[in-house]
Amino acid sequence: MADSLALAAGQLSLNAWQGKWGEVLGILEYSPSLINHVSQKKGYSALHQAAWHGADLTIIGRLLQYGADTQLKTHEQQTAYDIAVKKHAQREDLRFVLYPASRTLAQLMRKIFAQGMPELMHYPDKLLMDNLVMLLSDEVCVSPTSSAKERFYAAFMAMTGTPLSTPFERHASIPPNWWVDTDYWRDEFLPQLLELEKCKSCIPLEHSWATIGDLLTPDHSGWGLRGDPWLWMEMRKSLSRVPLPDTLKDLTALLRNVVLARTNSTMLDDDAVYVPRFCRGGMSSGHISLRFWEQKGIPAIVQRAEWLREMWGTGERG
């Protein structure tokens, strides 16, 4: 058994090096555990080779579905993203789908609930789920060495005022006194979350739980005015519970409305709109370029959605 797996690993590395993706996927179908196998000479996985060859998004998508690790580095300390940027600087699609960001706790929570919510989950717990997903949706300031368990305990305490270790006592949940089931969150949900968290860099975005907010990672490569990146980050969090619309046209319309609402504007035709909450320093501090959003920001987000559809093999719908 070990000999046959070693032979398959060698064939996988050779075919990936040659860009023979049909053969690569055929090997992975029978030996999916080899998805992050690396070559001896350079430490290249199949995903590294796909980045080097500039493979199309359907191939990248299949490798990610098998659990390819976007943070895995070669012997020269390069991720697949690094290789793609160096070899195919013009391929913005590869920059997006290979970006080496781990799944956030909020994304992992969405994945769990997309697989099915408990039949007897009560309204207070559903409300808490939404609040926790919003709270944990952006990890820009999270230390890479932080404990997922400690973060979840702290988030639970922040949202409920109750330590997660508290045994659950059933009460009548009558507003404003809603009681959440600490036993469920501690003994059933958290173990699932922590198990997924162990492989968070090997879990791709999936159609069943992806949201518009997911399209805003990584940040855009350029901005109009100083306030634009802060609006981008605000939208990333606020749209973390909004599913992807069926069509790109609907997505465009939704994004336009979100930008207008968050800047208290009626048309995307102003060069500079002042929004006090985005004052974070700089010459154009607090100013939003609505023309940037109309001409570059929104089209870039919609383009990312199109790349995801291509990677998933879903195409345009509606």
C-alpha positions in Angstrom: 0.0 0.0 0.0 2.8 2.4 0.9 4.7 1.5 -2.3 1.6 2.2 -4.4 1.1 5.6 -2.7 4.7 6.5 -3.2 4.4 5.6 -6.9 1.2 7.7 -7.2 3.0 10.6 -5.4 5.8 10.5 -7.9 3.4 10.4 -10.9 1.5 13.3 -9.4 4.6 15.5 -9.1 5.7 14.6 -12.7 2.3 15.2 -14.3 1.9 18.5 -12.4 5.4 19.6 -13.5 4.4 18.9 -17.1 1.0 20.6 -16.7 -1.0 17.4 -17.4 -4.0 18.3 -15.4 -6.2 15.5 -16.5 -3.7 13.0 -15.2 -3.2 15.0 -12.0 -6.9 15.1 -11.2 -7.2 11.4 -12.0 -4.5 10.6 -9.5 -6.2 12.8 -6.9 -9.5 11.1 -7.4 -8.1 7.9 -6.1 -5.5 9.4 -3.7 -6.9 12.7 -2.5 -4.4 12.6 0.5 -1.7 13.5 -2.0 -3.1 17.0 -2.7 -0.4 18.7 -0.6 2.4 16.3 -1.5 5.5 18.2 -2.6 8.4 17.3 -4.9 11.7 16.5 -3.4 13.8 18.9 -5.5 11.9 22.2 -5.1 9.1 21.4 -2.7 6.3 22.1 -5.3 2.8 20.9 -4.7 0.3 20.5 -7.5 -1.1 23.9 -6.6 2.4 25.5 -6.9 2.8 23.9 -10.4 -0.7 25.1 -11.4 0.4 28.7 -10.4 3.6 28.3 -12.3 1.8 27.1 -15.5 -0.9 29.7 -15.1 -3.6 27.0 -15.2 -7.2 28.1 -15.8 -9.6 28.7 -13.0 -11.4 25.4 -13.3 -8.2 23.5 -12.6 -7.3 25.8 -9.7 -10.8 25.2 -8.4 -10.6 21.4 -8.5 -7.3 21.5 -6.7 -8.7 23.8 -4.0 -11.7 21.5 -3.6 -9.4 18.6 -2.9 -7.9 20.7 -0.1 -4.8 22.3 -1.6 -3.1 24.5 1.0 -2.8 28.1 -0.2 -0.2 28.8 2.6 2.1 25.9 1.7 5.6 27.2 0.8 8.2 25.7 -1.5 11.8 25.2 -0.5 12.4 28.8 -1.6 9.5 30.0 0.7 7.1 30.8 -2.0 3.3 30.2 -1.9 1.3 29.5 -5.0 0.3 33.1 -4.9 3.9 34.3 -4.9 4.7 32.1 -7.9 1.6 33.4 -9.8 2.4 37.0 -9.1 6.0 36.5 -10.4 5.2 34.3 -13.4 1.8 35.8 -14.5 1.7 39.4 -13.2 -1.2 40.1 -15.6 -3.4 37.4 -14.2 -5.5 39.2 -11.6 -7.7 36.2 -11.3 -4.9 34.1 -9.9 -4.0 36.8 -7.4 -7.6 36.6 -6.1 -8.2 32.8 -6.0 -4.7 31.9 -4.7 -4.5 34.7 -2.1 -3.0 32.8 1.0 -5.6 33.9 3.6 -6.9 31.3 6.0 -10.7 31.0 6.5 -11.9 33.3 9.3 -13.8 31.9 12.2 -16.9 33.5 10.8 -16.4 31.7 7.4 -15.9 28.4 9.2 -19.1 29.0 11.2 -21.0 29.7 8.0 -19.7 26.5 6.5 -20.9 24.5 9.5 -24.4 26.0 9.4 -24.6 25.6 5.6 -24.3 21.9 6.2 -27.4 22.0 8.4 -28.7 23.7 11.5 -29.9 21.8 14.5 -33.6 21.0 14.2 -34.4 22.3 17.7 -32.2 25.4 17.5 -34.2 28.2 19.2 -34.5 31.8 18.0 -32.0 33.3 20.6 -29.3 30.9 19.4 -30.0 31.8 15.8 -29.8 35.5 16.6 -26.5 34.8 18.5 -25.2 32.9 15.4 -25.7 36.0 13.3 -24.1 38.3 15.8 -21.1 36.0 16.2 -20.6 35.8 12.5 -20.6 39.5 12.2 -18.2 40.0 15.1 -15.7 37.4 13.8 -15.9 38.2 10.1 -12.8 40.3 9.9 -9.5 39.2 11.2 -7.2 42.0 10.0 -6.1 42.7 13.5 -6.0 39.2 14.8 -2.6 37.8 15.9 -1.6 34.7 13.8 -0.7 32.9 17.1 -4.0 33.6 18.7 -6.1 30.7 20.1 -9.4 30.1 18.2 -10.9 28.6 21.4 -10.0 31.6 23.5 -11.3 34.0 20.8 -14.6 32.1 20.6 -15.0 32.1 24.4 -14.3 35.8 24.5 -16.7 36.5 21.6 -19.5 34.5 23.3 -18.9 36.4 26.5 -19.0 39.7 24.7 -22.3 38.9 22.9 -24.1 37.3 25.8 -22.5 38.5 29.0 -22.4 34.8 30.1 -19.3 32.7 30.3 -19.5 29.8 27.8 -18.6 27.4 30.6 -21.9 28.2 32.4 -24.2 25.1 32.5 -27.4 25.8 30.6 -30.7 26.2 32.5 -33.8 26.4 30.5 -35.8 29.6 30.8 -38.7 31.1 28.9 -37.1 33.4 26.4 -39.3 36.5 26.5 -37.8 39.7 25.1 -35.7 41.4 26.3 -34.6 38.3 28.2 -33.4 35.8 25.6 -31.4 32.8 26.9 -28.9 31.0 24.7 -28.0 27.3 25.0 -24.5 27.4 26.4 -24.4 23.5 26.4 -25.0 23.4 22.6 -22.4 26.1 21.8 -19.8 24.6 24.1 -20.2 20.9 23.7 -21.6 20.5 20.1 -20.7 23.6 18.0 -17.3 24.6 19.3 -15.7 21.1 18.8 -16.8 21.3 15.1 -15.4 24.8 14.7 -12.1 23.9 16.2 -11.8 20.8 14.1 -12.3 22.9 10.9 -9.9 25.5 12.3 -7.1 23.0 12.2 -7.2 23.0 8.4 -8.4 26.6 7.8 -5.8 27.2 5.0 -7.0 24.1 3.1 -10.7 25.1 2.9 -11.8 27.0 -0.2 -14.7 29.3 -0.6 -17.8 27.3 -1.4 -20.9 28.3 -3.3 -23.2 27.1 -0.5 -21.9 29.6 2.1 -19.9 32.3 0.3 -21.1 35.8 0.7 -20.5 39.2 -0.9 -18.2 40.1 1.9 -15.8 37.3 0.9 -15.3 39.1 -2.4 -13.6 41.9 -0.6 -10.5 39.9 0.4 -7.9 40.7 -0.5 -8.0 44.5 -0.6 -8.2 46.3 -3.9 -4.8 47.2 -5.3 -5.5 51.0 -5.6 -7.8 53.6 -4.3 -9.4 56.9 -5.2 -9.3 58.9 -1.9 -8.2 58.3 1.7 -11.7 57.2 2.8 -12.1 54.5 0.2 -10.2 51.7 1.9 -12.1 52.3 5.1 -15.4 52.0 3.2 -14.1 48.8 1.6 -13.4 47.3 5.0 -16.7 48.4 6.4 -18.5 46.8 3.4 -16.5 43.6 3.9 -17.8 43.2 7.4 -21.4 44.4 6.8 -21.8 42.1 3.7 -20.5 39.0 5.5 -24.0 37.7 5.9 -25.3 38.6 2.4 -25.3 35.7 0.0 -24.1 36.1 -3.5 -26.9 37.1 -5.8 -27.9 34.8 -8.7 -26.6 37.2 -11.4 -23.7 39.6 -11.8 -26.2 42.3 -12.8 -28.0 41.9 -9.5 -24.6 42.0 -7.6 -23.7 45.2 -9.4 -27.0 46.8 -8.5 -26.7 45.7 -4.9 -23.2 47.1 -4.5 -24.2 50.4 -6.0 -27.0 50.7 -3.5 -24.7 49.8 -0.6 -22.1 52.4 -1.5 -24.8 55.0 -1.9 -26.4 54.2 1.4 -23.2 54.1 3.4 -22.1 57.5 2.0 -25.5 59.1 2.2 -25.5 59.8 -1.5 -28.0 59.4 -4.4 -25.7 59.1 -7.4 -22.2 57.7 -8.0 -21.0 60.8 -9.8 -19.1 62.8 -7.2 -15.3 63.0 -7.1 -15.3 63.6 -3.4 -18.0 62.9 -0.7 -17.0 63.7 2.9 -18.0 61.0 5.4 -16.8 61.9 9.0 -16.5 58.4 10.3 -13.8 57.6 7.7 -11.5 60.4 8.9 -8.3 58.5 9.7 -5.6 61.0 8.6 -4.1 62.2 5.4 -4.9 65.0 3.0 -8.1 63.5 1.7 -9.1 62.0 5.0 -12.7 61.1 5.3 -13.4 61.6 1.6 -14.9 58.9 -0.7 -14.4 59.0 -4.4 -17.7 57.8 -5.8 -16.3 57.8 -9.3 -13.7 55.3 -8.1 -16.4 53.0 -6.9 -18.4 53.4 -10.1 -15.5 52.9 -12.4 -13.1 50.6 -10.5 -14.2 49.5 -7.1 -17.6 47.9 -7.9 -16.5 46.4 -11.3 -13.5 44.8 -9.5 -15.7 43.1 -6.9 -18.1 41.9 -9.6 -15.1 40.6 -11.6 -14.1 38.5 -8.5 -17.6 37.0 -8.4 -17.3 36.0 -12.0 -13.9 34.4 -11.3 -15.5 32.4 -8.4 -18.3 31.2 -10.7 -15.7 30.1 -13.3 -13.7 28.3 -10.6 -16.8 26.6 -9.2 -18.1 25.8 -12.7 -21.4 27.5 -12.0 -21.2 30.3 -14.6 -23.8 33.1 -14.8 -27.3 32.2 -13.6 -30.6 33.9 -13.9 
